[in-house]
Amino acid sequence: MSRRQLVAAGIDRHAIQRWLEDGRLHRAHHGVYAVGHPGRTMHGDYMAAVLAGGGGAVLSHRAAAHLLSLAPGGPSSPEITVPTTAHRRRPGIVVHRTRALDPLDVASFAGIPVTTVPRVLLDLAPSLEPARLARACHEGWVRHGTSPRLIEACIARNPAKPGAARLRRATGADITLSVLEDGFLALLREHGLPLPRTNVALRGDTVDCHWPAHGLTVELLSYRYHGTRAAFETDVARRRRSSHLAFTYGDVFERPARTATELAVALGRG
C-alpha cells in the first residue's frame, strides 16, 4: 500500500511510523509499504513499483510482458510507464515517461495496472529480435485473444511510436514453439532442404510444419503422453505410413541423417 492509501483509510503519519517500528509495515519504496511481512511475490514487487510511480503509473514493457505471460524466462525487473510530469527517481525501477497513455492502452491484470497486450508488443517491438517478437504475438493471441486487428488499432492510436513495421511483420511470421521444432529446422538447414511454414492453420487445424508447394505436412511429437518411449516410437512409425510424416526427438537429434534422407525423398530431392 502507498502512504496516500493508508492516510485515505484514516491512518495518520504517527500510526504509520509506529507500524513501521513494530513490523506491521515494511518499506518497499519511498512512500510504499508491504503490509504484515517483508517478503514479496513478483506480483507484490510489480504492484509496489506501480504505487511508487504515483498517479497514472502502470506496469509496462518487459515486466508487463512477463506478467501477461508473453515472454519466456524468469521475472523481469519492475518496469513502469509514468506521465512526463512525474520527475521522481525510483531506485530499482526502470521508468519510461510518456505524454499520455490512451485509456484503451491500459488494463488491469491480477489487480495490477498494466499496459494492454497490444501496447506491450508495440513498446517492445524496437528491441526484441524478430523471432521473440513473433512468439510474443503468438502468446498474445493464444492467451489473451489479441488479434492483428487489435494490434493495428493500437498502432493507429500511437503513430509516433517506433517499431510499427517490425510488429506488423511479426504478427504474420511463422514461429517455433519447442526445442524439438528448433532442432528440426536446424536439421533441414544443415542438409540443404527447403524450410516449411511452421505452426500454421491447415484445414481447420494447426500443423507443426507444412510445405505448400510439395503438399507435405510433418508432425513433431513428444512421447510424454505415451506409456513408454518404445510404444511412442512405434506409434509414430505407424503415423508416418499414413498421409503425412511424423518425427520424434530421437529422429531429429539421434538419427538426423536417416531423417534427412526420408525428408529428401518426400520433398522430391532424394
C-alpha positions as a Markdown table, in Angstrom:
| # | Residue | x | y | z |
|---|---|---|---|---|
| 1 | Met | 0.0 | 0.0 | 0.0 |
| 2 | Ser | 1.1 | 3.6 | -0.6 |
| 3 | Arg | 1.2 | 6.2 | 2.2 |
| 4 | Arg | -1.6 | 8.0 | 0.3 |
| 5 | Gln | -3.8 | 4.9 | 0.6 |
| 6 | Leu | -3.1 | 4.5 | 4.3 |
| 7 | Val | -3.9 | 8.1 | 5.0 |
| 8 | Ala | -7.1 | 7.8 | 3.0 |
| 9 | Ala | -8.0 | 4.8 | 5.2 |
| 10 | Gly | -7.7 | 7.0 | 8.3 |
| 11 | Ile | -4.2 | 6.0 | 9.4 |
| 12 | Asp | -2.2 | 9.1 | 10.3 |
| 13 | Arg | 1.6 | 9.6 | 9.9 |
| 14 | His | 2.2 | 8.8 | 13.6 |
| 15 | Ala | 0.4 | 5.4 | 13.3 |
| 16 | Ile | 2.4 | 4.7 | 10.1 |
| 17 | Gln | 5.6 | 5.3 | 11.9 |
| 18 | Arg | 4.6 | 3.1 | 14.8 |
| 19 | Trp | 3.6 | 0.3 | 12.4 |
| 20 | Leu | 7.0 | 0.6 | 10.7 |
| 21 | Glu | 8.6 | 0.2 | 14.1 |
| 22 | Asp | 6.6 | -2.7 | 15.2 |
| 23 | Gly | 6.8 | -4.6 | 11.9 |
| 24 | Arg | 3.2 | -4.2 | 10.7 |
| 25 | Leu | 4.6 | -2.2 | 7.7 |
| 26 | His | 7.8 | -2.8 | 5.8 |
| 27 | Arg | 9.2 | -0.1 | 3.4 |
| 28 | Ala | 9.3 | -1.3 | -0.2 |
| 29 | His | 9.9 | 2.1 | -1.8 |
| 30 | His | 9.7 | 5.7 | -0.6 |
| 31 | Gly | 6.1 | 6.0 | 0.5 |
| 32 | Val | 5.2 | 2.4 | -0.4 |
| 33 | Tyr | 4.9 | -0.4 | 2.2 |
| 34 | Ala | 4.4 | -4.2 | 2.4 |
| 35 | Val | 1.8 | -5.0 | 4.9 |
| 36 | Gly | 2.3 | -7.6 | 7.6 |
| 37 | His | 5.6 | -9.1 | 6.4 |
| 38 | Pro | 8.7 | -8.1 | 4.3 |
| 39 | Gly | 8.5 | -11.0 | 1.8 |
| 40 | Arg | 7.0 | -10.0 | -1.5 |
| 41 | Thr | 6.0 | -12.1 | -4.5 |
| 42 | Met | 6.6 | -11.0 | -8.1 |
| 43 | His | 3.1 | -9.6 | -8.1 |
| 44 | Gly | 3.9 | -7.7 | -4.9 |
| 45 | Asp | 7.1 | -6.2 | -6.4 |
| 46 | Tyr | 5.2 | -5.1 | -9.5 |
| 47 | Met | 2.4 | -3.6 | -7.5 |
| 48 | Ala | 4.9 | -1.7 | -5.3 |
| 49 | Ala | 6.6 | -0.3 | -8.4 |
| 50 | Val | 3.4 | 1.0 | -9.8 |
| 51 | Leu | 2.4 | 2.6 | -6.5 |
| 52 | Ala | 5.9 | 4.2 | -6.3 |
| 53 | Gly | 5.3 | 5.7 | -9.7 |
| 54 | Gly | 2.4 | 7.7 | -8.4 |
| 55 | Gly | -0.8 | 8.7 | -10.2 |
| 56 | Gly | -1.1 | 7.4 | -13.7 |
| 57 | Ala | 1.8 | 4.9 | -13.4 |
| 58 | Val | 1.3 | 1.4 | -15.0 |
| 59 | Leu | 3.4 | -1.7 | -15.3 |
| 60 | Ser | 4.9 | -1.8 | -18.8 |
| 61 | His | 7.5 | -3.2 | -21.2 |
| 62 | Arg | 9.3 | -6.4 | -20.2 |
| 63 | Ala | 7.8 | -6.6 | -16.7 |
| 64 | Ala | 4.3 | -6.3 | -18.3 |
| 65 | Ala | 5.3 | -9.0 | -20.9 |
| 66 | His | 6.2 | -11.3 | -18.0 |
| 67 | Leu | 3.1 | -10.6 | -16.0 |
| 68 | Leu | 1.0 | -11.3 | -19.1 |
| 69 | Ser | 3.0 | -14.5 | -20.0 |
| 70 | Leu | 4.1 | -13.1 | -23.3 |
| 71 | Ala | 7.7 | -13.9 | -22.9 |
| 72 | Pro | 9.6 | -17.0 | -21.6 |
| 73 | Gly | 12.1 | -16.9 | -18.8 |
| 74 | Gly | 12.2 | -15.6 | -15.2 |
| 75 | Pro | 10.6 | -12.4 | -13.8 |
| 76 | Ser | 11.8 | -9.1 | -15.2 |
| 77 | Ser | 12.8 | -6.2 | -13.1 |
| 78 | Pro | 10.0 | -3.8 | -12.3 |
| 79 | Glu | 9.4 | -1.5 | -15.3 |
| 80 | Ile | 6.7 | 1.2 | -15.4 |
| 81 | Thr | 5.4 | 3.9 | -17.6 |
| 82 | Val | 4.5 | 7.3 | -16.0 |
| 83 | Pro | 3.3 | 10.6 | -17.2 |
| 84 | Thr | 6.0 | 13.1 | -18.3 |
| 85 | Thr | 5.0 | 15.4 | -15.4 |
| 86 | Ala | 6.4 | 12.8 | -12.9 |
| 87 | His | 10.0 | 13.6 | -12.1 |
| 88 | Arg | 10.9 | 11.5 | -9.1 |
| 89 | Arg | 13.7 | 9.0 | -9.4 |
| 90 | Arg | 12.7 | 5.5 | -8.2 |
| 91 | Pro | 15.7 | 3.3 | -7.3 |
| 92 | Gly | 15.3 | -0.3 | -8.5 |
| 93 | Ile | 12.6 | 0.6 | -11.0 |
| 94 | Val | 13.0 | 1.1 | -14.8 |
| 95 | Val | 10.9 | 4.2 | -15.6 |
| 96 | His | 9.6 | 5.2 | -19.0 |
| 97 | Arg | 7.8 | 8.5 | -19.5 |
| 98 | Thr | 5.0 | 9.3 | -21.9 |
| 99 | Arg | 2.9 | 12.4 | -22.5 |
| 100 | Ala | -0.3 | 10.4 | -22.2 |
| 101 | Leu | -1.4 | 6.8 | -22.3 |
| 102 | Asp | -4.6 | 6.3 | -24.2 |
| 103 | Pro | -7.2 | 4.7 | -21.8 |
| 104 | Leu | -7.6 | 1.9 | -24.4 |
| 105 | Asp | -4.0 | 1.0 | -23.8 |
| 106 | Val | -4.4 | 0.5 | -20.1 |
| 107 | Ala | -5.8 | -2.5 | -18.3 |
| 108 | Ser | -5.7 | -4.4 | -15.0 |
| 109 | Phe | -4.2 | -7.9 | -14.6 |
| 110 | Ala | -4.1 | -9.6 | -11.2 |
| 111 | Gly | -5.1 | -6.3 | -9.7 |
| 112 | Ile | -2.1 | -4.5 | -11.2 |
| 113 | Pro | -2.5 | -1.6 | -13.6 |
| 114 | Val | -0.7 | -2.6 | -16.7 |
| 115 | Thr | -0.4 | -1.7 | -20.4 |
| 116 | Thr | -2.6 | -3.9 | -22.7 |
| 117 | Val | -1.1 | -6.7 | -24.7 |
| 118 | Pro | -1.0 | -4.7 | -28.0 |
| 119 | Arg | 0.7 | -1.8 | -26.2 |
| 120 | Val | 3.2 | -4.1 | -24.6 |
| 121 | Leu | 4.0 | -5.6 | -28.0 |
| 122 | Leu | 4.4 | -2.1 | -29.6 |
| 123 | Asp | 6.6 | -1.0 | -26.7 |
| 124 | Leu | 8.9 | -4.0 | -27.2 |
| 125 | Ala | 8.9 | -4.1 | -31.0 |
| 126 | Pro | 12.0 | -1.9 | -31.5 |
| 127 | Ser | 14.2 | -4.0 | -29.1 |
| 128 | Leu | 13.0 | -7.6 | -29.4 |
| 129 | Glu | 14.6 | -9.8 | -32.1 |
| 130 | Pro | 12.1 | -10.9 | -34.8 |
| 131 | Ala | 11.7 | -14.5 | -33.6 |
| 132 | Arg | 11.0 | -13.4 | -30.0 |
| 133 | Leu | 8.6 | -10.7 | -31.1 |
| 134 | Ala | 6.7 | -13.2 | -33.3 |
| 135 | Arg | 6.5 | -15.6 | -30.3 |
| 136 | Ala | 5.2 | -12.8 | -28.1 |
| 137 | Cys | 2.5 | -12.0 | -30.7 |
| 138 | His | 1.5 | -15.7 | -30.8 |
| 139 | Glu | 1.3 | -15.9 | -27.0 |
| 140 | Gly | -0.9 | -12.7 | -27.0 |
| 141 | Trp | -3.3 | -14.4 | -29.5 |
| 142 | Val | -3.4 | -17.7 | -27.6 |
| 143 | Arg | -3.6 | -16.4 | -24.1 |
| 144 | His | -5.5 | -13.1 | -24.5 |
| 145 | Gly | -7.2 | -13.3 | -27.9 |
| 146 | Thr | -5.1 | -10.4 | -29.2 |
| 147 | Ser | -5.7 | -10.3 | -32.9 |
| 148 | Pro | -3.8 | -8.4 | -35.6 |
| 149 | Arg | -6.8 | -6.1 | -35.8 |
| 150 | Leu | -6.4 | -5.1 | -32.2 |
| 151 | Ile | -2.6 | -4.6 | -32.7 |
| 152 | Glu | -3.4 | -2.4 | -35.8 |
| 153 | Ala | -5.8 | -0.3 | -33.7 |
| 154 | Cys | -3.0 | 0.2 | -31.0 |
| 155 | Ile | -0.6 | 1.3 | -33.7 |
| 156 | Ala | -3.1 | 3.8 | -35.1 |
| 157 | Arg | -3.6 | 5.3 | -31.6 |
| 158 | Asn | 0.2 | 5.7 | -31.2 |
| 159 | Pro | 1.5 | 6.9 | -34.6 |
| 160 | Ala | 4.7 | 8.4 | -33.1 |
| 161 | Lys | 5.8 | 5.1 | -31.5 |
| 162 | Pro | 8.7 | 3.3 | -33.4 |
| 163 | Gly | 8.5 | -0.4 | -34.3 |
| 164 | Ala | 5.2 | -0.5 | -36.1 |
| 165 | Ala | 6.7 | -2.1 | -39.2 |
| 166 | Arg | 8.5 | -4.7 | -37.2 |
| 167 | Leu | 5.4 | -5.5 | -35.2 |
| 168 | Arg | 3.3 | -5.9 | -38.4 |
| 169 | Arg | 5.8 | -8.3 | -39.8 |
| 170 | Ala | 5.8 | -10.3 | -36.5 |
| 171 | Thr | 2.1 | -10.8 | -36.5 |
| 172 | Gly | 2.3 | -12.7 | -39.7 |
| 173 | Ala | 5.6 | -14.5 | -39.0 |
| 174 | Asp | 6.0 | -18.2 | -38.5 |
| 175 | Ile | 7.1 | -19.3 | -35.1 |
| 176 | Thr | 8.7 | -22.3 | -33.3 |
| 177 | Leu | 7.3 | -23.4 | -30.0 |
| 178 | Ser | 9.8 | -26.0 | -28.8 |
| 179 | Val | 13.4 | -27.2 | -28.8 |
| 180 | Leu | 12.3 | -30.1 | -31.0 |
| 181 | Glu | 10.9 | -27.6 | -33.6 |
| 182 | Asp | 14.1 | -25.6 | -33.5 |
| 183 | Gly | 16.2 | -28.7 | -33.9 |
| 184 | Phe | 14.1 | -29.9 | -36.8 |
| 185 | Leu | 14.6 | -26.6 | -38.7 |
| 186 | Ala | 18.4 | -26.8 | -38.0 |
| 187 | Leu | 18.5 | -30.3 | -39.5 |
| 188 | Leu | 16.8 | -29.0 | -42.6 |
| 189 | Arg | 19.3 | -26.2 | -43.0 |
| 190 | Glu | 22.2 | -28.5 | -42.4 |
| 191 | His | 21.1 | -30.8 | -45.2 |
| 192 | Gly | 20.1 | -28.0 | -47.6 |
| 193 | Leu | 16.4 | -28.9 | -47.6 |
| 194 | Pro | 13.7 | -26.3 | -48.1 |
| 195 | Leu | 12.2 | -24.8 | -44.9 |
| 196 | Pro | 8.5 | -25.3 | -44.2 |
| 197 | Arg | 5.8 | -22.9 | -42.8 |
| 198 | Thr | 5.6 | -23.6 | -39.1 |
| 199 | Asn | 2.6 | -23.7 | -36.7 |
| 200 | Val | 0.2 | -22.7 | -39.4 |
| 201 | Ala | -3.5 | -23.3 | -39.8 |
| 202 | Leu | -4.4 | -26.1 | -42.3 |
| 203 | Arg | -7.9 | -27.4 | -42.9 |
| 204 | Gly | -9.1 | -26.2 | -39.5 |
| 205 | Asp | -6.1 | -27.5 | -37.5 |
| 206 | Thr | -2.7 | -26.1 | -36.6 |
| 207 | Val | 0.2 | -28.2 | -38.0 |
| 208 | Asp | 3.8 | -28.2 | -37.0 |
| 209 | Cys | 5.4 | -28.0 | -40.4 |
| 210 | His | 3.9 | -27.6 | -43.9 |
| 211 | Trp | 5.4 | -27.3 | -47.4 |
| 212 | Pro | 2.6 | -25.9 | -49.5 |
| 213 | Ala | 4.4 | -26.4 | -52.8 |
| 214 | His | 5.0 | -30.1 | -52.0 |
| 215 | Gly | 1.7 | -30.9 | -50.3 |
| 216 | Leu | 3.7 | -32.3 | -47.3 |
| 217 | Thr | 2.9 | -32.0 | -43.6 |
| 218 | Val | 5.2 | -33.1 | -40.8 |
| 219 | Glu | 4.2 | -33.5 | -37.1 |
| 220 | Leu | 6.9 | -33.3 | -34.4 |
| 221 | Leu | 5.7 | -35.4 | -31.5 |
| 222 | Ser | 6.7 | -35.8 | -27.9 |
| 223 | Tyr | 6.4 | -39.2 | -26.2 |
| 224 | Arg | 5.4 | -37.6 | -22.9 |
| 225 | Tyr | 1.8 | -38.9 | -23.1 |
| 226 | His | 2.7 | -42.5 | -24.2 |
| 227 | Gly | 3.4 | -45.2 | -21.7 |
| 228 | Thr | 6.9 | -45.9 | -22.8 |
| 229 | Arg | 9.3 | -44.5 | -25.4 |
| 230 | Ala | 9.2 | -47.7 | -27.4 |
| 231 | Ala | 5.4 | -47.6 | -27.6 |
| 232 | Phe | 5.6 | -43.9 | -28.7 |
| 233 | Glu | 8.2 | -44.7 | -31.4 |
| 234 | Thr | 6.0 | -47.5 | -32.7 |
| 235 | Asp | 3.0 | -45.2 | -32.9 |
| 236 | Val | 4.9 | -42.5 | -34.7 |
| 237 | Ala | 6.2 | -45.0 | -37.3 |
| 238 | Arg | 2.6 | -46.1 | -37.9 |
| 239 | Arg | 1.6 | -42.5 | -38.4 |
| 240 | Arg | 4.4 | -41.9 | -40.8 |
| 241 | Arg | 3.0 | -44.7 | -43.0 |
| 242 | Ser | -0.3 | -42.7 | -43.3 |
| 243 | Ser | -1.0 | -39.4 | -45.1 |
| 244 | His | 1.8 | -37.3 | -43.5 |
| 245 | Leu | 5.2 | -37.7 | -41.8 |
| 246 | Ala | 5.8 | -37.6 | -38.1 |
| 247 | Phe | 9.2 | -37.4 | -36.3 |
| 248 | Thr | 10.3 | -37.6 | -32.7 |
| 249 | Tyr | 13.2 | -36.2 | -30.6 |
| 250 | Gly | 15.1 | -39.3 | -31.4 |
| 251 | Asp | 14.6 | -38.9 | -35.2 |
| 252 | Val | 15.8 | -35.3 | -35.1 |
| 253 | Phe | 18.7 | -35.4 | -32.6 |
| 254 | Glu | 19.8 | -39.1 | -32.6 |
| 255 | Arg | 19.1 | -40.2 | -36.2 |
| 256 | Pro | 19.4 | -36.9 | -38.2 |
| 257 | Ala | 21.0 | -38.4 | -41.4 |
| 258 | Arg | 18.2 | -41.0 | -41.7 |
| 259 | Thr | 15.6 | -38.4 | -41.1 |
| 260 | Ala | 17.1 | -36.0 | -43.7 |
| 261 | Thr | 17.1 | -38.8 | -46.3 |
| 262 | Glu | 13.5 | -39.6 | -45.6 |
| 263 | Leu | 12.5 | -36.0 | -45.9 |
| 264 | Ala | 14.6 | -35.5 | -49.1 |
| 265 | Val | 12.6 | -38.4 | -50.7 |
| 266 | Ala | 9.3 | -36.9 | -49.6 |
| 267 | Leu | 10.3 | -33.5 | -50.9 |
| 268 | Gly | 11.3 | -35.0 | -54.3 |
| 269 | Arg | 15.0 | -34.4 | -53.6 |
| 270 | Gly | 16.1 | -38.0 | -52.9 |
